[in-house]
């Protein structure tokens, strides 16, 4: 069931979203060659809790960390640990926070030092595909109008769209209805109405769209080891257009 949020609930989500957005900005400042993914996670948890919020991911279905850190061919759900980031890596950081009982969720892919032109183009196209999707996040449109717009932009750029993982509704729970695919024909799915809140999150690969899960049961990687990027925001559908709650 899709839950429709009232103005007070959206305000609570706006506050949670700001914590998430500010956390990602802080992490962008410290991500560099030589830092470990565990250190990034520690700093994220410290910042989130200082804002009076709680990391959404820690303990979620047993996930052991406060953020997901997915490097290079890792698509999503990378577990922070002793991996040391190297010059030329790219890292996708997925972050969630709970404040006043409501969730915010967003992801960014960052460059580590100087990266290849190919890697930077992937990061930029993934981000832009999100904004192409948001252009369709309008009252009266159908859900897959968002999906189709993301897919078309990414594939026109020569990339592939991950099928196995999708965006989602969000509110008091991290994952609510509806699922929000990043692919598909337009004009399908539920009609978008004011008060819906969606986590829209394209995951885009340079190579094959297929992915596999590693033996830790969490980390998802591209089947051909090609680079992958991830860009996500929490978006409220409102009468005068979409509001991106996690963009600060």
Residue pairs with C-beta under 8 A, 6 or more apart in sequence:
1 177
2 169
2 176
2 177
2 178
2 190
2 196
3 169
3 171
3 172
3 176
3 177
4 193
4 194
4 195
4 196
5 13
5 171
5 195
5 196
5 197
5 236
6 195
9 102
9 171
10 195
10 197
10 236
10 238
10 243
10 245
12 99
12 100
12 101
12 102
13 102
13 103
13 104
13 170
13 171
13 197
13 234
13 236
13 245
14 236
14 243
14 245
15 99
15 100
15 102
16 53
16 97
16 98
16 99
16 100
16 102
16 103
16 104
16 245
17 104
17 106
17 233
17 234
17 245
17 246
18 104
18 245
18 246
18 248
19 48
19 51
19 53
19 97
19 99
19 104
20 95
20 96
20 97
20 104
20 105
20 106
20 234
20 246
21 104
21 106
21 246
21 247
21 248
22 47
22 51
22 248
23 44
23 47
23 48
23 95
23 97
24 93
24 95
24 106
24 107
24 108
24 246
25 248
26 43
26 44
26 47
27 40
27 43
27 44
27 67
27 93
27 95
27 110
28 108
28 110
30 40
30 43
31 40
31 85
31 91
31 93
31 110
31 112
32 85
32 112
32 113
33 85
33 86
33 87
33 89
33 112
33 113
34 84
34 85
35 84
35 85
36 80
36 81
36 82
36 83
36 84
36 85
37 69
37 71
37 78
37 80
37 81
37 82
37 83
37 85
37 91
38 80
38 81
38 82
40 67
40 69
40 80
40 91
40 93
41 65
41 66
41 67
41 69
41 80
44 55
44 66
44 67
44 93
44 95
45 55
45 58
45 66
45 67
48 54
48 55
48 66
48 95
48 97
49 55
51 97
51 99
52 99
53 97
53 98
53 99
54 97
54 98
54 99
55 66
55 67
55 95
55 96
55 97
55 98
56 96
56 97
56 98
56 103
56 104
56 105
56 174
57 63
57 65
57 66
57 67
57 68
57 94
57 95
57 96
58 64
58 65
58 66
60 174
63 77
63 79
63 218
64 79
65 79
65 80
66 95
67 80
67 93
67 94
67 95
68 76
68 77
68 78
68 79
68 80
68 92
68 93
68 94
68 95
68 107
69 78
69 79
69 80
69 83
69 91
69 92
69 93
70 76
70 77
70 78
70 91
70 92
70 93
70 94
70 219
70 220
70 228
70 230
71 78
71 83
71 85
71 89
71 90
71 91
71 92
72 89
72 90
72 91
72 227
72 228
73 221
73 222
73 225
73 226
73 227
73 228
74 92
74 219
74 220
74 221
74 228
75 92
75 162
75 165
75 203
75 205
75 211
75 220
75 221
75 222
75 228
75 230
76 92
76 94
76 165
76 203
76 220
76 230
77 94
77 218
77 219
77 220
78 92
78 218
78 219
79 216
79 218
79 219
85 91
85 112
86 112
86 113
87 112
87 113
87 114
88 112
88 113
88 114
88 115
88 116
88 119
89 111
89 112
89 113
89 115
90 109
90 110
90 111
90 112
90 115
90 119
90 122
90 123
90 227
90 229
91 109
91 110
91 112
92 107
92 108
92 109
92 110
92 228
92 229
92 230
93 107
93 108
93 109
93 110
94 105
94 106
94 107
94 230
94 232
95 105
95 106
95 107
96 103
96 104
96 105
96 106
96 174
97 103
97 104
101 172
102 171
102 172
103 170
103 171
103 172
103 173
103 174
103 234
104 170
104 234
104 245
104 246
105 170
105 174
105 199
105 232
105 234
105 246
106 199
106 232
106 233
106 234
106 246
106 247
107 201
107 230
107 231
107 232
108 230
108 231
108 232
109 122
109 123
109 126
109 127
109 229
109 230
109 231
110 123
111 119
111 120
111 123
118 206
118 227
119 227
121 157
122 159
122 204
122 206
122 227
122 228
122 229
123 229
125 153
125 154
125 157
125 159
125 204
125 229
126 154
126 159
126 202
126 203
126 204
126 229
126 230
126 231
127 231
128 153
129 150
129 153
129 154
129 182
129 202
129 204
129 231
130 150
130 200
130 201
130 202
130 231
130 232
130 233
132 149
132 150
132 152
132 153
133 146
133 147
133 149
133 150
133 182
133 200
133 202
134 146
134 200
134 233
134 235
134 242
134 244
135 149
136 145
136 146
136 148
136 149
137 146
137 192
137 198
137 200
137 235
137 237
137 242
138 192
138 237
138 241
138 242
139 192
139 193
139 194
139 237
139 238
139 239
140 191
140 192
141 191
141 192
142 186
142 187
142 188
142 189
142 190
142 191
142 192
143 178
143 180
143 188
143 189
143 190
143 191
143 192
144 181
144 184
144 185
144 186
144 187
144 188
144 189
145 186
145 187
146 180
146 198
146 200
147 180
147 181
147 182
147 183
147 184
147 186
147 189
148 183
148 184
148 185
148 186
149 186
150 161
150 182
150 183
150 200
150 202
151 161
151 182
151 183
151 184
154 160
154 161
154 182
154 202
154 204
155 161
159 204
159 205
159 206
160 204
160 205
160 206
160 207
160 208
160 209
161 182
161 183
161 202
161 203
161 204
161 205
161 209
162 182
162 203
162 204
162 205
162 209
162 211
162 228
163 181
163 183
163 209
163 210
164 210
164 211
164 220
165 203
165 211
165 220
166 179
166 180
166 181
166 182
166 201
167 179
167 180
167 181
167 182
167 198
167 199
167 200
167 201
167 232
168 174
168 175
168 176
168 177
168 178
168 179
168 180
168 198
168 199
169 175
169 176
169 177
169 178
169 180
169 196
169 197
169 198
169 199
170 176
170 197
170 198
170 199
170 234
171 197
178 189
178 190
178 198
180 198
180 199
180 200
180 201
182 201
182 202
182 203
192 237
193 237
194 237
194 238
194 239
195 236
195 237
195 238
196 236
196 237
197 234
197 235
197 236
197 237
197 245
198 234
198 235
198 237
199 232
199 233
199 234
199 235
200 232
200 233
200 235
201 230
201 231
201 232
201 233
202 230
202 231
202 232
203 228
203 229
203 230
204 228
204 229
204 230
205 211
205 222
205 226
205 227
205 228
206 226
206 227
206 228
207 222
207 224
207 225
207 226
207 227
208 222
208 223
208 224
208 226
210 222
210 223
210 224
211 220
211 221
211 222
211 223
212 220
212 221
212 223
213 219
213 220
213 221
214 220
214 221
221 228
222 228
232 246
233 244
233 245
233 246
233 247
234 244
234 245
234 246
235 242
235 243
235 244
235 245
236 242
236 243
236 245
